[in-house]
């Protein structure tokens, strides 16, 4: 009789080991899928997956809203971005790269800062904005935000195109005033 309980215990131990191995394989496959497609949350009501591009877009929007940030991305990315904008498509992930894990995100962002904004203050503000946006909107913990400032934008006369439009408006107002004077 002592041999039968030992056989049952060994058999159940083997089944438990097999189940643990299957669970480990399932968890490994799930983790691999999550890393490839973004954060995946499974509930009793269904599955929610947040793609890496969505996290990058949230971070890009947050960074662009900071005073002193002229553009995101390095020279080549900005050149390509200006071509996209000319055709009506804006890339909100330009200059932003993310590494998304199961519950954590690391963000790298490349900036061009407007002169004379203090570089360190702009970088700190961008970092804080990305932390807040990703944690609030996406619901993931941000482990780090690395900011690279690759250029400073110095305003020039070419940038003041709205001033030329104002002159046209002033001329138009003068013409309206002259017409009213003739009619009166």
Secondary structure, 3 states (H helix, E strand, C coil): CHHHHHHHHHHHHHHHHHHHHHHHHHHHHHHHHHHHHCEEEEECCEEEEECHHHHHHHHHHHHHCCCCEEEECCHHHHHHHHHHHHCCCCCCCCCEEEEECCCEEEEEEEEEEECCCCHHHHHHHHHHHHHHHHHHHHCCEEEEEEEEEEEEECCCHHHCHHHHHHHHHHHHHHHHHHHHHHHC
